[in-house]
């Protein structure tokens, strides 16, 4: 158990920073995709290889497909980290604030993720309205 404590204390900063950068990357790529409205028509629709927007949509589908599973697993990882921090009595305020910041960014990335899943429905709604107006 002492080896686990040393390993955890030594690497907790790296783990927290990796989590922080990962979730910031997902929020950033979600924001970029949100403002690339031409790529929305290719989201969950093919062909993806016709232009840059289609390829970008394919990349977004893959990244957010993987991220969906990360969203399911991360709360368990975070609870495990919190238990280990409490168990080993690591009372560094910087780590506490960094951990809370990661949870906040995780929640923001959840909003980003599920707003991207609604883009396909919104695009279908726009296509139906344009077909009805003709």
N, C-alpha and C positions, 0 to 999 in steps of 0.2 A: 504494500500500500504506500510505503514511503517513496518508492520509485515512481508511482503514478502521480503522487503529489508534486514531485520535482518536475516531472515531465509536463504536467498540467500548468504549473506556475511558470515554467520556462516558455511554453508555447501559447499561452492564452492570448497574449497580445497579437501574435501572428494570426491566430484563428479569428479573433474579433475583427482585425483589419481586413482579412480575406472576405469575411461575411459582409462587412461594410461596403467594400469595393464591388462585390458581386451584386448586391441589391441596388447600389447606385447605378451600376451599369444597366441593370434591367429597367430602372426608372428612366434613365436617359434614352435608351433605345426605344422604349415605349413612347416617350415624348417626341422623338424624331419621327417615328412611324405615324403618330397621331397627326402631325403636320404635313406629312406626305400623302395628301388626299388622293393623288392619282394611283398610288399603290393599293388603296383600299379595295378597288374593284377586283384585284387579284387575290385577295385574302381568302383562303380555302377554295379557290377556283383556279383552274389551269387555263391556258398554258403559262408556265412560269418562265420559260426560257426566251420569250419574245423580246423583252426589253429589261432595262435595269429595275424598273418598278416591280415587275413580276418576280425577278430574282430576289429583290429586297423583301417582298412578301413571303417568298419561300423561306428565306433566312429567319424572318420573324416567326413564321409558323413553327419551325424547328426549335428555335430558342425558347419560345413560350410554351411549346409542348413539353420540353425538358423542365422548364421552370414550373410548370403545373405540379410536377411530382416533387420538386424542391419545396413548393408551398405546403404540400401535405407533410413532408418529412421534417421541415425546419422547426415547427413548434416542439417536437420531441427532442431535437438536438438542443434547442434553447433551454428547455426544462432540465435536460441533463447537465448543461453548462451551469445553470443556476444552482442546481443541487451540489455540483462539485465546488463551485465558488463558496457556497455556504458551508459545505463539509470541511474544506481546507482552510476556512476562515480567511479568505483573501479579501481584505477590506480596503482596497484601493479605490478612491473615489473616481479616478480617471477610468478605471475598468467598469465601474458601475454606470457612469454616464455614457460610456461607449456602448455598453450592452443595451441601455435604454434607447440610445440613438439607433442602434441596429434594429430594435423592435419597431421603432417608429418608421424607419425606412422600409422595413419588411411590410408593414401595413400599407404604406404608400405604394409599394410595388404590387401588392395584392389589388389595390384599386386600379393601377395601371394594367395589370394582367386581365382583369375581368372587363375593363372598358375596351380592351382590344378584342376580346371575344365578342363583344356586342357590335363591333364594326361590320362584320359580315351581315348581321341582321339589318343594320341601318342601310347598308349598301343595297340589299335586296328590297327594302322598303322604297328607296329612291328609284330603283329600276322599275318596280311595279307602278309607281306614280308616273314615271315618264312614259311607260307603255300605255297607261290609261288616258293620258292627256292627248294621245295621237288620234 
